[in-house]
Amino acid sequence: MNATTDPKIKTLQFNSPVPDIRLDKYLTQVLPQFSRAYLQKLIVQGYILVNGQRAKANQRLNKVDMIKVELPSLPVHPLAEPIPLTIIYEDEGILVIDKPAGLTVHPAPGHPSHTLVNAVLAHCPGLAVSNELMRPGIVHRLDKDTSGLIVIAKNDFAREYLAAQFKSRTVTKGYLVLVKGRLSPEQGIIEAPIGRDPHNRRRMAIVEAGKEASTQYQVRKYLGNYTLVEVTPLTGRTHQIRVHLSAIGCPVVGDPVYGIKSAHLNRQFIHAYRLGFRLPSTKQYQEFTSPLPMDLERALEYLARNATV
């Protein structure tokens, strides 16, 4: 069991020189130690009440409003858990892991334990901590329901060396994705800015004021009215692959948020099959690959036989 901090409850009387301000924006002003995204999660989960009632992040405040904020217990730091790992490569500085679908990368509100970080700490207790205590060794992430390759830094030098490569976009990332529809042309680049969906802050969307986002793709094969495509994100925006493919009319199979549900998959068909970067230990470029997991292989076999999912 993880050691945790005690939950704290704060009661705030609205007081701001800016009238009619949004709840989430006001909270970032009075609780600057927390990110706006984290506070929005607390609002959605019912930890923040206005006048004793559940609220929305975009709710406008006035001078009579009383705000109650409960800060839920979180681990002081993640603890090691004996969760099995598939390690593709390891040296003194890094681990390359083939992450299974369903495993969250690091602890956060809603899933404080049973994550990839907890598993890696059992294998490597001296993991690089950096400034984010809940994300030791993490330099990039995969969605919970995305399987495939992820690199973990075991020390500070490796973390900084890898982080610089991700920032300069010199890391090679390849994903195999199944989409509904016959993607055409067979290769191309999707360029569209991504930001929070103004109508649903829990989703991402293509918005004019969003961050630059580019996704390169190459069709692998057509399976009836479906396409298996190799995708290379040239930028690293949240949910980028899923948002971009949905925007061009080819939603990801098994994705309940941006794509289409599937009777034959209980998760999204996205697999991080290729990852390449310069090793911190040798400075030499090395590429790693991962085969499709069995559930995704079976989905393709079914399509090949029936041309439907």
TORKOL-4160 file (C-alpha; in steps of 0.2 Angstrom, whole numbers, padded with zeros to 4 digits, m for minus):
309
<pt num="1" X="0000" Y="0000" Z="0000"/>
<pt num="2" X="0007" Y="0017" Z="m0004"/>
<pt num="3" X="0010" Y="0030" Z="0009"/>
<pt num="4" X="m0002" Y="0045" Z="0007"/>
<pt num="5" X="m0004" Y="0063" Z="0012"/>
<pt num="6" X="m0019" Y="0067" Z="0022"/>
<pt num="7" X="m0034" Y="0074" Z="0013"/>
<pt num="8" X="m0036" Y="0093" Z="0015"/>
<pt num="9" X="m0052" Y="0103" Z="0014"/>
<pt num="10" X="m0052" Y="0122" Z="0010"/>
<pt num="11" X="m0067" Y="0134" Z="0010"/>
<pt num="12" X="m0065" Y="0149" Z="0000"/>
<pt num="13" X="m0076" Y="0164" Z="m0001"/>
<pt num="14" X="m0076" Y="0171" Z="m0019"/>
<pt num="15" X="m0066" Y="0187" Z="m0019"/>
<pt num="16" X="m0059" Y="0193" Z="m0036"/>
<pt num="17" X="m0056" Y="0210" Z="m0044"/>
<pt num="18" X="m0062" Y="0201" Z="m0060"/>
<pt num="19" X="m0081" Y="0199" Z="m0060"/>
<pt num="20" X="m0090" Y="0184" Z="m0068"/>
<pt num="21" X="m0074" Y="0174" Z="m0069"/>
<pt num="22" X="m0074" Y="0155" Z="m0073"/>
<pt num="23" X="m0072" Y="0143" Z="m0058"/>
<pt num="24" X="m0057" Y="0134" Z="m0065"/>
<pt num="25" X="m0048" Y="0150" Z="m0069"/>
<pt num="26" X="m0051" Y="0158" Z="m0052"/>
<pt num="27" X="m0045" Y="0142" Z="m0043"/>
<pt num="28" X="m0028" Y="0143" Z="m0053"/>
<pt num="29" X="m0026" Y="0160" Z="m0045"/>
<pt num="30" X="m0030" Y="0156" Z="m0027"/>
<pt num="31" X="m0022" Y="0138" Z="m0028"/>
<pt num="32" X="m0007" Y="0142" Z="m0040"/>
<pt num="33" X="0002" Y="0126" Z="m0034"/>
<pt num="34" X="m0010" Y="0116" Z="m0044"/>
<pt num="35" X="m0012" Y="0115" Z="m0063"/>
<pt num="36" X="m0028" Y="0120" Z="m0071"/>
<pt num="37" X="m0030" Y="0103" Z="m0079"/>
<pt num="38" X="m0028" Y="0095" Z="m0061"/>
<pt num="39" X="m0041" Y="0107" Z="m0054"/>
<pt num="40" X="m0053" Y="0103" Z="m0069"/>
<pt num="41" X="m0051" Y="0084" Z="m0065"/>
<pt num="42" X="m0056" Y="0088" Z="m0046"/>
<pt num="43" X="m0071" Y="0098" Z="m0052"/>
<pt num="44" X="m0077" Y="0084" Z="m0063"/>
<pt num="45" X="m0074" Y="0071" Z="m0050"/>
<pt num="46" X="m0085" Y="0081" Z="m0037"/>
<pt num="47" X="m0071" Y="0086" Z="m0026"/>
<pt num="48" X="m0075" Y="0105" Z="m0028"/>
<pt num="49" X="m0092" Y="0112" Z="m0024"/>
<pt num="50" X="m0100" Y="0129" Z="m0026"/>
<pt num="51" X="m0113" Y="0133" Z="m0013"/>
<pt num="52" X="m0113" Y="0115" Z="m0008"/>
<pt num="53" X="m0117" Y="0109" Z="m0026"/>
<pt num="54" X="m0107" Y="0100" Z="m0039"/>
<pt num="55" X="m0100" Y="0113" Z="m0052"/>
<pt num="56" X="m0093" Y="0114" Z="m0069"/>
<pt num="57" X="m0076" Y="0121" Z="m0074"/>
<pt num="58" X="m0084" Y="0135" Z="m0084"/>
<pt num="59" X="m0096" Y="0140" Z="m0071"/>
<pt num="60" X="m0096" Y="0159" Z="m0068"/>
<pt num="61" X="m0093" Y="0165" Z="m0050"/>
<pt num="62" X="m0101" Y="0180" Z="m0041"/>
<pt num="63" X="m0097" Y="0188" Z="m0024"/>
<pt num="64" X="m0109" Y="0177" Z="m0014"/>
<pt num="65" X="m0102" Y="0161" Z="m0020"/>
<pt num="66" X="m0094" Y="0149" Z="m0007"/>
<pt num="67" X="m0082" Y="0137" Z="m0014"/>
<pt num="68" X="m0077" Y="0121" Z="m0005"/>
<pt num="69" X="m0061" Y="0112" Z="m0011"/>
<pt num="70" X="m0056" Y="0094" Z="m0005"/>
<pt num="71" X="m0039" Y="0089" Z="m0010"/>
<pt num="72" X="m0040" Y="0070" Z="m0011"/>
<pt num="73" X="m0026" Y="0059" Z="m0004"/>
<pt num="74" X="m0012" Y="0055" Z="m0015"/>
<pt num="75" X="0004" Y="0045" Z="m0013"/>
<pt num="76" X="0018" Y="0055" Z="m0007"/>
<pt num="77" X="0028" Y="0045" Z="m0019"/>
<pt num="78" X="0024" Y="0029" Z="m0029"/>
<pt num="79" X="0030" Y="0013" Z="m0021"/>
<pt num="80" X="0036" Y="m0003" Z="m0030"/>
<pt num="81" X="0024" Y="m0016" Z="m0035"/>
<pt num="82" X="0028" Y="m0033" Z="m0042"/>
<pt num="83" X="0019" Y="m0031" Z="m0058"/>
<pt num="84" X="0026" Y="m0041" Z="m0073"/>
<pt num="85" X="0036" Y="m0032" Z="m0086"/>
<pt num="86" X="0041" Y="m0036" Z="m0104"/>
<pt num="87" X="0058" Y="m0028" Z="m0105"/>
<pt num="88" X="0065" Y="m0027" Z="m0123"/>
<pt num="89" X="0081" Y="m0018" Z="m0119"/>
<pt num="90" X="0091" Y="m0013" Z="m0104"/>
<pt num="91" X="0107" Y="m0005" Z="m0100"/>
<pt num="92" X="0114" Y="0006" Z="m0086"/>
<pt num="93" X="0104" Y="0021" Z="m0091"/>
<pt num="94" X="0087" Y="0015" Z="m0099"/>
<pt num="95" X="0074" Y="0002" Z="m0100"/>
<pt num="96" X="0064" Y="m0001" Z="m0116"/>
<pt num="97" X="0047" Y="m0009" Z="m0111"/>
<pt num="98" X="0033" Y="m0017" Z="m0121"/>
<pt num="99" X="0018" Y="m0010" Z="m0112"/>
<pt num="100" X="0002" Y="m0020" Z="m0112"/>
<pt num="101" X="m0014" Y="m0011" Z="m0115"/>
<pt num="102" X="m0024" Y="m0007" Z="m0099"/>
<pt num="103" X="m0009" Y="m0001" Z="m0089"/>
<pt num="104" X="m0008" Y="0017" Z="m0085"/>
<pt num="105" X="0010" Y="0025" Z="m0086"/>
<pt num="106" X="0011" Y="0034" Z="m0070"/>
<pt num="107" X="0000" Y="0038" Z="m0054"/>
<pt num="108" X="m0012" Y="0052" Z="m0055"/>
<pt num="109" X="m0029" Y="0056" Z="m0047"/>
<pt num="110" X="m0041" Y="0041" Z="m0050"/>
<pt num="111" X="m0027" Y="0028" Z="m0051"/>
<pt num="112" X="m0014" Y="0031" Z="m0038"/>
<pt num="113" X="m0006" Y="0014" Z="m0040"/>
<pt num="114" X="m0004" Y="m0001" Z="m0051"/>
<pt num="115" X="0004" Y="0009" Z="m0065"/>
<pt num="116" X="0020" Y="0006" Z="m0075"/>
<pt num="117" X="0030" Y="0017" Z="m0064"/>
<pt num="118" X="0025" Y="0006" Z="m0049"/>
<pt num="119" X="0031" Y="m0009" Z="m0059"/>
<pt num="120" X="0047" Y="m0001" Z="m0065"/>
<pt num="121" X="0051" Y="0004" Z="m0047"/>
<pt num="122" X="0051" Y="m0014" Z="m0041"/>
<pt num="123" X="0063" Y="m0018" Z="m0055"/>
<pt num="124" X="0074" Y="m0003" Z="m0053"/>
<pt num="125" X="0072" Y="0005" Z="m0036"/>
<pt num="126" X="0085" Y="0019" Z="m0040"/>
<pt num="127" X="0074" Y="0026" Z="m0054"/>
<pt num="128" X="0077" Y="0045" Z="m0059"/>
<pt num="129" X="0065" Y="0055" Z="m0049"/>
<pt num="130" X="0067" Y="0073" Z="m0057"/>
<pt num="131" X="0056" Y="0087" Z="m0051"/>
<pt num="132" X="0040" Y="0076" Z="m0053"/>
<pt num="133" X="0039" Y="0064" Z="m0039"/>
<pt num="134" X="0024" Y="0054" Z="m0047"/>
<pt num="135" X="0033" Y="0052" Z="m0063"/>
<pt num="136" X="0050" Y="0045" Z="m0060"/>
<pt num="137" X="0060" Y="0040" Z="m0076"/>
<pt num="138" X="0046" Y="0046" Z="m0087"/>
<pt num="139" X="0051" Y="0055" Z="m0103"/>
<pt num="140" X="0036" Y="0052" Z="m0114"/>
<pt num="141" X="0019" Y="0043" Z="m0112"/>
<pt num="142" X="0007" Y="0031" Z="m0120"/>
<pt num="143" X="m0012" Y="0031" Z="m0117"/>
<pt num="144" X="m0018" Y="0018" Z="m0105"/>
<pt num="145" X="m0026" Y="0008" Z="m0119"/>
<pt num="146" X="m0012" Y="0010" Z="m0131"/>
<pt num="147" X="0001" Y="m0005" Z="m0131"/>
<pt num="148" X="0019" Y="m0005" Z="m0136"/>
<pt num="149" X="0036" Y="0003" Z="m0134"/>
<pt num="150" X="0040" Y="0015" Z="m0121"/>
<pt num="151" X="0058" Y="0021" Z="m0114"/>
<pt num="152" X="0061" Y="0024" Z="m0096"/>
<pt num="153" X="0076" Y="0033" Z="m0089"/>
<pt num="154" X="0085" Y="0025" Z="m0075"/>
<pt num="155" X="0096" Y="0040" Z="m0070"/>
<pt num="156" X="0096" Y="0059" Z="m0072"/>
<pt num="157" X="0108" Y="0060" Z="m0086"/>
<pt num="158" X="0098" Y="0047" Z="m0096"/>
<pt num="159" X="0082" Y="0057" Z="m0093"/>
<pt num="160" X="0089" Y="0073" Z="m0099"/>
<pt num="161" X="0098" Y="0066" Z="m0114"/>
<pt num="162" X="0081" Y="0057" Z="m0119"/>
<pt num="163" X="0071" Y="0072" Z="m0115"/>
<pt num="164" X="0082" Y="0083" Z="m0127"/>
<pt num="165" X="0079" Y="0071" Z="m0141"/>
<pt num="166" X="0060" Y="0071" Z="m0138"/>
<pt num="167" X="0060" Y="0090" Z="m0138"/>
<pt num="168" X="0070" Y="0092" Z="m0154"/>
<pt num="169" X="0059" Y="0079" Z="m0162"/>
<pt num="170" X="0073" Y="0067" Z="m0167"/>
<pt num="171" X="0065" Y="0052" Z="m0159"/>
<pt num="172" X="0057" Y="0040" Z="m0171"/>
<pt num="173" X="0039" Y="0034" Z="m0166"/>
<pt num="174" X="0029" Y="0022" Z="m0177"/>
<pt num="175" X="0011" Y="0016" Z="m0173"/>
<pt num="176" X="0000" Y="0003" Z="m0181"/>
<pt num="177" X="m0018" Y="0009" Z="m0181"/>
<pt num="178" X="m0034" Y="0001" Z="m0188"/>
<pt num="179" X="m0047" Y="0014" Z="m0194"/>
<pt num="180" X="m0064" Y="0013" Z="m0201"/>
<pt num="181" X="m0065" Y="0018" Z="m0219"/>
<pt num="182" X="m0053" Y="0016" Z="m0234"/>
<pt num="183" X="m0040" Y="0030" Z="m0231"/>
<pt num="184" X="m0035" Y="0039" Z="m0246"/>
<pt num="185" X="m0022" Y="0044" Z="m0253"/>
<pt num="186" X="m0012" Y="0030" Z="m0247"/>
<pt num="187" X="0001" Y="0041" Z="m0239"/>
<pt num="188" X="0001" Y="0059" Z="m0233"/>
<pt num="189" X="0003" Y="0071" Z="m0218"/>
<pt num="190" X="m0012" Y="0078" Z="m0208"/>
<pt num="191" X="m0008" Y="0095" Z="m0201"/>
<pt num="192" X="m0021" Y="0103" Z="m0190"/>
<pt num="193" X="m0019" Y="0112" Z="m0173"/>
<pt num="194" X="m0025" Y="0103" Z="m0158"/>
<pt num="195" X="m0032" Y="0110" Z="m0141"/>
<pt num="196" X="m0045" Y="0107" Z="m0128"/>
<pt num="197" X="m0063" Y="0104" Z="m0136"/>
<pt num="198" X="m0072" Y="0120" Z="m0131"/>
<pt num="199" X="m0088" Y="0110" Z="m0129"/>
<pt num="200" X="m0081" Y="0096" Z="m0119"/>
<pt num="201" X="m0065" Y="0100" Z="m0109"/>
<pt num="202" X="m0061" Y="0082" Z="m0106"/>
<pt num="203" X="m0058" Y="0079" Z="m0125"/>
<pt num="204" X="m0046" Y="0086" Z="m0137"/>
<pt num="205" X="m0051" Y="0093" Z="m0154"/>
<pt num="206" X="m0045" Y="0102" Z="m0169"/>
<pt num="207" X="m0046" Y="0121" Z="m0164"/>
<pt num="208" X="m0040" Y="0136" Z="m0172"/>
<pt num="209" X="m0031" Y="0142" Z="m0157"/>
<pt num="210" X="m0023" Y="0125" Z="m0153"/>
<pt num="211" X="m0005" Y="0119" Z="m0154"/>
<pt num="212" X="0003" Y="0115" Z="m0170"/>
<pt num="213" X="0001" Y="0096" Z="m0174"/>
<pt num="214" X="0007" Y="0085" Z="m0188"/>
<pt num="215" X="0004" Y="0067" Z="m0191"/>
<pt num="216" X="0012" Y="0057" Z="m0206"/>
<pt num="217" X="0004" Y="0041" Z="m0212"/>
<pt num="218" X="0006" Y="0026" Z="m0224"/>
<pt num="219" X="m0007" Y="0014" Z="m0228"/>
<pt num="220" X="m0001" Y="m0004" Z="m0224"/>
<pt num="221" X="m0016" Y="m0013" Z="m0231"/>
<pt num="222" X="m0035" Y="m0012" Z="m0234"/>
<pt num="223" X="m0047" Y="m0024" Z="m0226"/>
<pt num="224" X="m0064" Y="m0022" Z="m0234"/>
<pt num="225" X="m0070" Y="m0005" Z="m0227"/>
<pt num="226" X="m0056" Y="m0004" Z="m0215"/>
<pt num="227" X="m0038" Y="0002" Z="m0216"/>
<pt num="228" X="m0022" Y="m0004" Z="m0207"/>
<pt num="229" X="m0011" Y="0011" Z="m0207"/>
<pt num="230" X="0007" Y="0015" Z="m0200"/>
<pt num="231" X="0007" Y="0032" Z="m0192"/>
<pt num="232" X="0021" Y="0043" Z="m0187"/>
<pt num="233" X="0017" Y="0058" Z="m0176"/>
<pt num="234" X="0029" Y="0072" Z="m0180"/>
<pt num="235" X="0023" Y="0082" Z="m0165"/>
<pt num="236" X="0017" Y="0075" Z="m0148"/>
<pt num="237" X="0000" Y="0082" Z="m0144"/>
<pt num="238" X="m0012" Y="0074" Z="m0132"/>
<pt num="239" X="m0023" Y="0061" Z="m0141"/>
<pt num="240" X="m0015" Y="0067" Z="m0158"/>
<pt num="241" X="m0017" Y="0051" Z="m0168"/>
<pt num="242" X="m0035" Y="0048" Z="m0163"/>
<pt num="243" X="m0040" Y="0066" Z="m0166"/>
<pt num="244" X="m0032" Y="0068" Z="m0182"/>
<pt num="245" X="m0038" Y="0052" Z="m0190"/>
<pt num="246" X="m0056" Y="0055" Z="m0184"/>
<pt num="247" X="m0055" Y="0073" Z="m0192"/>
<pt num="248" X="m0051" Y="0066" Z="m0209"/>
<pt num="249" X="m0066" Y="0053" Z="m0208"/>
<pt num="250" X="m0056" Y="0038" Z="m0203"/>
<pt num="251" X="m0059" Y="0035" Z="m0184"/>
<pt num="252" X="m0049" Y="0023" Z="m0174"/>
<pt num="253" X="m0057" Y="0006" Z="m0172"/>
<pt num="254" X="m0061" Y="0002" Z="m0153"/>
<pt num="255" X="m0059" Y="0020" Z="m0148"/>
<pt num="256" X="m0075" Y="0025" Z="m0138"/>
<pt num="257" X="m0070" Y="0044" Z="m0137"/>
<pt num="258" X="m0065" Y="0049" Z="m0155"/>
<pt num="259" X="m0067" Y="0033" Z="m0165"/>
<pt num="260" X="m0080" Y="0019" Z="m0166"/>
<pt num="261" X="m0083" Y="0005" Z="m0154"/>
<pt num="262" X="m0080" Y="m0013" Z="m0159"/>
<pt num="263" X="m0088" Y="m0029" Z="m0154"/>
<pt num="264" X="m0072" Y="m0038" Z="m0157"/>
<pt num="265" X="m0060" Y="m0027" Z="m0147"/>
<pt num="266" X="m0061" Y="m0020" Z="m0129"/>
<pt num="267" X="m0048" Y="m0006" Z="m0132"/>
<pt num="268" X="m0042" Y="0005" Z="m0146"/>
<pt num="269" X="m0032" Y="m0002" Z="m0160"/>
<pt num="270" X="m0016" Y="0008" Z="m0158"/>
<pt num="271" X="0001" Y="m0001" Z="m0155"/>
<pt num="272" X="0017" Y="0008" Z="m0153"/>
<pt num="273" X="0027" Y="m0004" Z="m0163"/>
<pt num="274" X="0043" Y="0006" Z="m0167"/>
<pt num="275" X="0054" Y="0017" Z="m0156"/>
<pt num="276" X="0071" Y="0024" Z="m0161"/>
<pt num="277" X="0083" Y="0036" Z="m0152"/>
<pt num="278" X="0101" Y="0039" Z="m0148"/>
<pt num="279" X="0106" Y="0028" Z="m0133"/>
<pt num="280" X="0112" Y="0039" Z="m0118"/>
<pt num="281" X="0126" Y="0026" Z="m0115"/>
<pt num="282" X="0134" Y="0026" Z="m0132"/>
<pt num="283" X="0126" Y="0041" Z="m0141"/>
<pt num="284" X="0122" Y="0029" Z="m0156"/>
<pt num="285" X="0105" Y="0028" Z="m0164"/>
<pt num="286" X="0096" Y="0012" Z="m0160"/>
<pt num="287" X="0078" Y="0006" Z="m0166"/>
<pt num="288" X="0067" Y="m0006" Z="m0157"/>
<pt num="289" X="0051" Y="m0015" Z="m0163"/>
<pt num="290" X="0037" Y="m0024" Z="m0155"/>
<pt num="291" X="0025" Y="m0037" Z="m0163"/>
<pt num="292" X="0006" Y="m0034" Z="m0163"/>
<pt num="293" X="m0002" Y="m0041" Z="m0147"/>
<pt num="294" X="m0013" Y="m0056" Z="m0149"/>
<pt num="295" X="m0030" Y="m0046" Z="m0147"/>
<pt num="296" X="m0025" Y="m0035" Z="m0162"/>
<pt num="297" X="m0019" Y="m0049" Z="m0173"/>
<pt num="298" X="m0036" Y="m0058" Z="m0170"/>
<pt num="299" X="m0045" Y="m0042" Z="m0175"/>
<pt num="300" X="m0036" Y="m0042" Z="m0191"/>
<pt num="301" X="m0038" Y="m0060" Z="m0194"/>
<pt num="302" X="m0057" Y="m0058" Z="m0192"/>
<pt num="303" X="m0057" Y="m0043" Z="m0204"/>
<pt num="304" X="m0048" Y="m0053" Z="m0217"/>
<pt num="305" X="m0061" Y="m0067" Z="m0216"/>
<pt num="306" X="m0076" Y="m0056" Z="m0214"/>
<pt num="307" X="m0072" Y="m0038" Z="m0220"/>
<pt num="308" X="m0082" Y="m0032" Z="m0205"/>
<pt num="309" X="m0079" Y="m0029" Z="m0186"/>
